[in-house]
Structure formats: C-alpha cells, structure tokens
C-alpha cells in the first residue's frame, strides 16, 4: 500500500499504487477548492 498526504489539510490517502493514491489526492484537492469557493459565495453573496 502506498500512502500520500495532503499538504493543506494533512489527510492521508492509501492506495495499492502510487498513481492511484495521487489520483485520489488530486480529486480531494479539487473538491476542497470548489467547496471553499462555494462557501465564500454563500457567505458574501457574490460570484467572487
């Protein structure tokens, strides 16, 4: 099992191969970024 760690939140992902683990990390990072944008939009009521 390979492990990769998210630098921003410290969450660790495990997968049989390094490629799979990195893919999970990328997906997680995308979700985090889009989630933050949605949160800001709901807080400030703008499309910023």
PyMOL commands that set and color helices and strands:
alter all, ss='L'
color gray80, all
select helices_A, chain A and resi 18-44
alter helices_A, ss='H'
color red, helices_A
select strands_A, chain A and resi 2-5+12-15
alter strands_A, ss='S'
color yellow, strands_A
deselect
rebuild
show_as cartoon
